[in-house]
Amino acid sequence: MLASTETILKAARQCFFQHGYTTSSIAMISRYADISRVTIHKQFGSKEQLFRAFLKHEHESQYSKLAGYITDYDCIWQQLEVMLLDWGRPLFEEITDKLVLSDLVRTASDHCQDIFDSHSAVITDFVVSALAEAEKKSQISFAQQSLTPREFAETLVVTAKAIFSISPLTDGKQAVLNNLAIYRAALSR
């Protein structure tokens, strides 16, 4: 990634988080980044494309953590717990202004659903691979279940996503932990 691209994405994040999507402009982001509007337009084309690139960049920064969940924790349930709680952290959690927050959530929902779907697919693939490894180590067993590891992973990710979407953060965390406890009991050897 070009240094200017990284600078622009950081400035866009700061601008979007402070002012929201609707109020932000390429000119404003240009001032935050101290990079010309022409450069920003050449790299991203439009504010919408810049917002999409910002969201994609935020998600990709989470992907680098995935391998750490496997190496840092031996138990599949610890891996899943830490990963789901980290993944479930709202992207815009540090925004305290309710108008800015609702503007960003609406914009992300309207313009970036494919990015969120792709992100969920990456997380699901990670869970499938972690489950396969745990099954090899005899930590879990799907022998008594009608679900395949992929179906289980999809269910786990969709459930966690739904919980975090509709619950306050602290309630959501506890609900995900409770959900994992049920799954753990169902898949124990």
Backbone as numpy.savetxt, mean C-alpha at the origin, in Angstrom:
# Nx Ny Nz CAx CAy CAz Cx Cy Cz
16.06 5.97 -11.55 15.21 7.15 -11.55 16.11 8.38 -11.55
15.76 9.33 -12.38 16.50 10.58 -12.44 16.41 11.32 -11.11
17.48 12.03 -10.78 17.47 12.82 -9.54 16.34 13.86 -9.57
16.12 14.44 -10.75 15.05 15.44 -10.85 13.68 14.79 -10.64
13.52 13.56 -11.10 12.25 12.85 -10.90 11.99 12.64 -9.43
13.01 12.20 -8.72 12.88 12.00 -7.27 12.54 13.31 -6.57
13.21 14.38 -6.96 12.94 15.70 -6.37 11.50 16.14 -6.65
11.06 15.93 -7.88 9.69 16.31 -8.25 8.67 15.49 -7.45
8.90 14.19 -7.32 7.96 13.34 -6.57 7.90 13.74 -5.09
9.05 14.08 -4.51 9.06 14.53 -3.11 8.30 15.86 -2.97
8.53 16.76 -3.91 7.84 18.06 -3.87 6.34 17.88 -4.10
5.99 16.99 -5.01 4.57 16.72 -5.27 3.90 16.16 -4.02
4.58 15.25 -3.35 4.04 14.68 -2.11 3.78 15.79 -1.09
4.77 16.63 -0.90 4.65 17.72 0.06 3.49 18.65 -0.33
3.41 18.98 -1.59 2.37 19.90 -2.07 0.98 19.26 -1.96
0.85 18.02 -2.42 -0.44 17.34 -2.33 -0.88 17.17 -0.88
0.05 16.81 -0.01 -0.30 16.58 1.39 -0.66 17.88 2.12
-0.08 18.98 1.67 -0.36 20.25 2.32 -1.61 20.93 1.75
-1.79 20.84 0.42 -2.85 21.61 -0.23 -3.96 20.76 -0.85
-3.72 19.47 -1.01 -4.69 18.63 -1.71 -4.41 18.60 -3.20
-5.10 17.71 -3.88 -4.91 17.57 -5.33 -5.51 18.75 -6.09
-6.73 19.09 -5.77 -7.46 20.11 -6.52 -6.76 21.46 -6.48
-6.26 21.85 -5.32 -5.61 23.15 -5.16 -4.19 23.16 -5.72
-3.52 22.03 -5.70 -2.14 21.97 -6.20 -2.11 22.15 -7.71
-0.99 22.66 -8.17 -0.80 22.84 -9.61 0.65 22.50 -9.95
0.90 22.30 -11.23 2.27 22.05 -11.68 3.16 23.24 -11.31
2.64 24.45 -11.43 3.42 25.65 -11.07 3.79 25.63 -9.59
2.84 25.24 -8.75 3.10 25.18 -7.31 4.15 24.09 -7.00
3.99 22.95 -7.62 4.95 21.85 -7.41 6.32 22.26 -7.93
6.34 23.00 -9.02 7.59 23.52 -9.58 8.32 24.39 -8.56
7.57 25.23 -7.86 8.19 26.08 -6.83 8.70 25.23 -5.67
7.93 24.25 -5.24 8.36 23.37 -4.15 9.64 22.61 -4.53
9.72 22.17 -5.79 10.86 21.36 -6.24 12.03 22.21 -6.71
11.78 23.49 -6.95 12.79 24.38 -7.54 13.28 23.80 -8.88
12.31 23.33 -9.64 12.55 22.77 -10.97 11.51 23.40 -11.89
11.89 23.67 -13.13 10.97 24.36 -14.04 9.72 23.54 -14.34
8.64 24.27 -14.62 7.38 23.61 -15.00 7.57 22.80 -16.27
8.40 23.30 -17.18 8.65 22.60 -18.44 9.24 21.22 -18.16
10.19 21.15 -17.24 10.80 19.86 -16.88 9.75 18.92 -16.31
8.90 19.44 -15.45 7.85 18.60 -14.84 6.89 18.11 -15.93
6.49 19.00 -16.82 5.59 18.60 -17.91 6.25 17.58 -18.83
7.55 17.74 -19.10 8.25 16.77 -19.95 8.28 15.39 -19.31
8.49 15.35 -17.99 8.61 14.06 -17.31 7.26 13.42 -17.01
6.24 14.23 -16.75 4.97 13.66 -16.30 3.77 14.02 -17.17
3.86 15.08 -17.95 2.77 15.42 -18.85 1.65 16.23 -18.23
1.12 15.80 -17.10 0.00 16.51 -16.49 0.01 16.29 -14.98
-0.79 17.07 -14.29 -0.89 16.92 -12.84 -1.43 15.53 -12.49
-2.41 15.05 -13.27 -2.96 13.72 -13.01 -1.89 12.64 -13.15
-1.08 12.73 -14.20 -0.01 11.74 -14.39 1.04 11.84 -13.28
1.30 13.05 -12.82 2.23 13.24 -11.71 1.66 12.62 -10.43
0.38 12.82 -10.18 -0.27 12.23 -9.01 -0.20 10.70 -9.08
-0.47 10.15 -10.26 -0.39 8.70 -10.44 1.04 8.20 -10.19
2.02 8.93 -10.70 3.42 8.55 -10.49 3.79 8.62 -9.01
3.29 9.64 -8.33 3.52 9.77 -6.89 2.95 8.57 -6.14
1.71 8.19 -6.44 1.09 7.04 -5.76 1.85 5.75 -6.06
2.21 5.58 -7.31 2.96 4.37 -7.71 4.30 4.32 -6.97
4.96 5.45 -6.86 6.24 5.54 -6.15 6.07 5.19 -4.68
5.00 5.68 -4.06 4.73 5.36 -2.65 4.54 3.86 -2.48
3.81 3.24 -3.38 3.58 1.80 -3.29 4.87 1.02 -3.53
5.64 1.43 -4.52 6.89 0.74 -4.82 7.87 0.82 -3.66
7.82 1.90 -2.90 8.72 2.01 -1.74 8.36 0.95 -0.69
7.10 0.52 -0.66 6.71 -0.55 0.27 7.22 -1.91 -0.19
7.39 -2.10 -1.50 7.82 -3.40 -2.01 9.20 -3.79 -1.50
10.05 -2.80 -1.27 11.40 -3.10 -0.79 11.37 -3.70 0.61
10.27 -3.50 1.34 10.15 -4.05 2.69 9.74 -5.52 2.69
9.17 -6.01 1.60 8.59 -7.35 1.60 9.59 -8.44 1.95
10.78 -8.39 1.36 11.79 -9.41 1.66 12.17 -9.39 3.13
12.17 -8.22 3.74 12.51 -8.10 5.16 11.54 -8.81 6.07
10.28 -8.88 5.68 9.30 -9.59 6.51 9.66 -11.07 6.62
10.18 -11.63 5.53 10.57 -13.05 5.52 11.85 -13.25 6.32
12.82 -12.38 6.13 14.11 -12.57 6.81 14.07 -12.19 8.28
13.23 -11.23 8.64 13.19 -10.76 10.02 12.34 -11.63 10.95
11.42 -12.39 10.37 10.51 -13.20 11.19 10.46 -14.62 10.66
10.62 -15.59 11.55 10.59 -17.00 11.14 9.17 -17.52 10.99
8.28 -17.06 11.81 6.91 -17.57 11.85 6.05 -16.87 10.79
5.33 -17.65 10.01 4.46 -17.09 8.97 3.46 -16.10 9.54
2.96 -16.36 10.73 1.94 -15.48 11.31 2.53 -14.14 11.72
3.78 -14.14 12.17 4.45 -12.87 12.46 4.69 -12.10 11.16
5.13 -12.82 10.13 5.37 -12.19 8.83 4.10 -11.52 8.31
3.00 -12.28 8.36 1.74 -11.75 7.85 1.22 -10.60 8.70
1.36 -10.73 10.01 0.89 -9.67 10.91 1.61 -8.36 10.64
2.93 -8.41 10.63 3.72 -7.19 10.42 3.45 -6.61 9.03
3.42 -7.47 8.03 3.18 -7.01 6.66 1.80 -6.37 6.53
0.77 -7.03 7.03 -0.59 -6.50 6.89 -0.78 -5.19 7.66
-0.21 -5.11 8.85 -0.34 -3.88 9.63 0.41 -2.72 8.97
1.57 -3.04 8.38 2.33 -2.01 7.67 1.61 -1.62 6.38
1.15 -2.61 5.65 0.46 -2.37 4.38 -0.86 -1.63 4.61
-1.52 -1.93 5.71 -2.82 -1.33 5.99 -2.76 0.09 6.49
-1.55 0.56 6.79 -1.40 1.95 7.20 -1.91 2.85 6.08
-2.83 3.73 6.37 -3.35 4.58 5.30 -2.26 5.42 4.65
-2.32 5.50 3.35 -1.33 6.26 2.58 -1.28 7.72 3.01
-2.43 8.25 3.36 -2.51 9.67 3.71 -2.68 9.89 5.21
-2.16 8.96 6.03 -2.42 9.01 7.47 -1.89 10.26 8.17
-0.86 10.88 7.64 -0.28 12.04 8.33 -1.03 13.34 8.04
-2.01 13.29 7.17 -2.77 14.50 6.83 -3.86 14.72 7.88
-3.83 15.89 8.49 -4.82 16.19 9.53 -5.98 17.04 9.01
-5.77 17.74 7.92 -6.82 18.58 7.34 -7.84 17.68 6.62
-9.06 17.65 7.11 -10.09 16.75 6.58 -10.44 17.06 5.12
-10.41 18.33 4.73 -10.71 18.68 3.33 -9.63 18.18 2.39
-8.38 18.37 2.79 -7.26 17.88 1.98 -7.32 16.36 1.89
-7.56 15.71 3.02 -7.64 14.25 3.05 -8.75 13.73 2.13
-9.93 14.29 2.24 -11.04 13.80 1.41 -10.78 14.07 -0.07
-10.13 15.20 -0.38 -9.77 15.51 -1.76 -8.80 14.47 -2.32
-7.77 14.12 -1.54 -6.79 13.14 -2.00 -7.39 11.75 -2.12
-8.20 11.36 -1.17 -8.83 10.03 -1.22 -9.75 9.93 -2.44
-10.55 10.96 -2.67 -11.45 10.96 -3.82 -10.66 10.92 -5.14
-9.61 11.73 -5.22 -8.80 11.77 -6.43 -8.12 10.43 -6.67
-7.56 9.84 -5.62 -6.91 8.54 -5.76 -7.92 7.49 -6.22
-9.09 7.53 -5.65 -10.14 6.58 -6.03 -10.59 6.78 -7.48
-10.72 8.03 -7.88 -11.18 8.34 -9.24 -10.14 8.05 -10.32
-8.87 8.32 -10.03 -7.85 8.27 -11.08 -6.83 7.15 -10.95
-6.83 6.43 -9.84 -5.71 5.51 -9.60 -6.13 4.11 -9.16
-7.36 3.71 -9.44 -7.81 2.40 -8.98 -6.93 1.28 -9.52
-6.47 1.41 -10.76 -5.61 0.38 -11.35 -4.30 0.25 -10.58
-3.78 1.34 -10.05 -2.54 1.29 -9.26 -2.80 0.57 -7.95
-3.93 0.85 -7.31 -4.28 0.15 -6.07 -4.50 -1.34 -6.33
-5.14 -1.68 -7.44 -5.37 -3.09 -7.78 -4.05 -3.81 -8.03
-3.15 -3.16 -8.73 -1.83 -3.73 -8.99 -1.06 -3.93 -7.69
-1.17 -2.96 -6.79 -0.51 -3.05 -5.49 -1.06 -4.24 -4.70
-2.37 -4.42 -4.71 -2.98 -5.57 -4.03 -2.50 -6.88 -4.63
-2.31 -6.91 -5.95 -1.82 -8.13 -6.61 -0.40 -8.46 -6.16
0.45 -7.45 -6.02 1.82 -7.67 -5.54 1.79 -8.22 -4.12
0.96 -7.63 -3.27 0.85 -8.08 -1.88 0.32 -9.51 -1.84
-0.68 -9.82 -2.67 -1.23 -11.17 -2.72 -0.17 -12.17 -3.15
0.62 -11.84 -4.17 1.70 -12.73 -4.62 2.71 -12.96 -3.50
3.02 -11.91 -2.75 3.93 -12.06 -1.61 3.35 -13.04 -0.59
2.08 -12.89 -0.27 1.44 -13.77 0.72 1.44 -15.21 0.22
1.15 -15.42 -1.06 1.17 -16.78 -1.63 2.55 -17.39 -1.47
3.58 -16.63 -1.78 4.94 -17.18 -1.67 5.32 -17.43 -0.22
4.91 -16.55 0.70 5.19 -16.77 2.12 4.45 -18.00 2.64
3.22 -18.20 2.19 2.45 -19.38 2.60 3.08 -20.66 2.08
3.55 -20.64 0.83 4.19 -21.82 0.25 5.44 -22.19 1.05
6.21 -21.18 1.41 7.42 -21.43 2.21 7.06 -21.97 3.59
6.03 -21.42 4.20 5.60 -21.88 5.52 5.07 -23.30 5.46
4.40 -23.64 4.37 3.89 -25.01 4.23 5.05 -25.99 4.07
6.09 -25.59 3.34 7.29 -26.43 3.20 7.94 -26.67 4.56
7.92 -25.64 5.41 8.53 -25.75 6.74 7.58 -26.40 7.75
6.42 -26.85 7.29 5.39 -27.48 8.13 4.87 -26.55 9.23
4.86 -25.25 8.97 4.28 -24.30 9.91 2.76 -24.24 9.77
2.29 -24.51 8.56 0.85 -24.50 8.28 0.51 -25.67 7.37
-0.78 -25.96 7.29 -1.24 -27.02 6.40 -2.57 -26.63 5.78
-2.65 -26.84 4.48 -3.90 -26.60 3.77 -4.67 -27.90 3.55
-4.18 -28.99 4.14 -4.79 -30.31 3.93 -6.26 -30.36 4.34
-6.62 -29.68 5.39 -8.01 -29.71 5.88 -8.86 -28.56 5.33
-8.31 -27.80 4.41 -9.01 -26.62 3.90 -9.43 -26.82 2.45
-10.52 -26.20 2.09 -10.96 -26.26 0.70 -10.32 -25.14 -0.13
-9.62 -24.23 0.54 -8.96 -23.12 -0.14 -7.55 -23.49 -0.57
-7.14 -23.00 -1.72 -5.74 -23.12 -2.13 -4.98 -21.97 -1.46
-3.64 -22.05 -1.43 -2.88 -20.92 -0.88 -3.21 -19.59 -1.59
-3.41 -19.61 -2.90 -3.75 -18.38 -3.63 -5.11 -17.86 -3.19
-6.09 -18.73 -3.09 -7.43 -18.30 -2.66 -7.37 -17.74 -1.24
-6.59 -18.41 -0.39 -6.44 -17.92 0.98 -5.79 -16.54 0.99
-4.72 -16.38 0.20 -4.01 -15.10 0.14 -4.94 -14.00 -0.37
-5.71 -14.29 -1.41 -6.64 -13.30 -1.95 -7.68 -12.90 -0.90
-8.19 -13.90 -0.17 -9.17 -13.63 0.88 -8.55 -12.78 1.99
-7.35 -13.13 2.40 -6.66 -12.39 3.46 -6.43 -10.94 3.06
-5.94 -10.71 1.85 -5.65 -9.35 1.39 -6.93 -8.54 1.22
-7.95 -9.13 0.61 -9.22 -8.41 0.42 -9.85 -8.08 1.77
-9.81 -9.04 2.69 -10.39 -8.81 4.01 -9.66 -7.69 4.74
-8.33 -7.74 4.74 -7.55 -6.69 5.40 -7.82 -5.33 4.76
-7.86 -5.30 3.44 -8.12 -4.05 2.72 -9.49 -3.49 3.12
-10.49 -4.36 3.18 -11.84 -3.93 3.56 -11.88 -3.42 5.00
-11.22 -4.14 5.89 -11.20 -3.73 7.30 -10.57 -2.35 7.44
-9.42 -2.16 6.80 -8.74 -0.87 6.92 -9.50 0.25 6.22
-10.30 -0.10 5.22 -11.07 0.93 4.51 -12.24 1.45 5.32
-12.83 0.60 6.16 -14.05 1.01 6.85 -13.88 1.26 8.34
-12.73 0.90 8.89 -12.54 1.04 10.34 -11.54 2.14 10.66
-11.70 2.78 11.82 -10.64 3.67 12.28 -9.36 2.85 12.43
-8.21 3.50 12.30 -6.94 2.80 12.26 -6.74 1.84 13.42
-6.97 2.27 14.65 -6.73 1.38 15.79 -7.70 0.21 15.79
-8.97 0.45 15.48 -9.94 -0.64 15.40 -9.59 -1.59 14.26
-9.14 -1.03 13.15 -8.75 -1.83 11.99 -7.61 -2.76 12.31
-6.61 -2.26 13.02 -5.47 -3.10 13.39 -5.93 -4.27 14.24
-6.76 -4.00 15.23 -7.23 -5.08 16.10 -8.09 -6.08 15.32
-8.91 -5.59 14.42 -9.75 -6.49 13.61 -8.89 -7.38 12.72
-7.82 -6.83 12.14 -6.92 -7.65 11.31 -6.22 -8.70 12.18
-5.78 -8.30 13.37 -5.14 -9.27 14.28 -6.12 -10.37 14.67
-7.36 -10.01 14.95 -8.38 -11.02 15.28 -8.62 -11.96 14.10
-8.67 -11.39 12.91 -8.86 -12.18 11.70 -7.70 -13.17 11.51
-6.48 -12.69 11.71 -5.31 -13.57 11.60 -5.36 -14.70 12.62
-5.84 -14.42 13.82 -5.96 -15.46 14.85 -6.91 -16.56 14.40
-7.99 -16.18 13.75 -8.93 -17.18 13.23 -8.27 -18.02 12.13
-7.58 -17.35 11.20 -6.89 -18.07 10.13 -5.81 -18.99 10.69
-5.11 -18.50 11.69 -4.04 -19.29 12.30 -4.61 -20.59 12.87
-5.73 -20.49 13.57 -6.37 -21.68 14.14 -6.81 -22.64 13.03
-7.29 -22.10 11.93 -7.78 -22.95 10.83 -6.66 -23.66 10.09
-5.47 -23.05 10.06 -4.37 -23.63 9.28 -3.29 -24.28 10.14
-3.49 -24.35 11.46 -2.44 -24.95 12.28 -2.34 -26.44 12.03
-1.15 -26.90 12.24 -0.88 -28.34 12.08 -1.27 -29.08 13.30
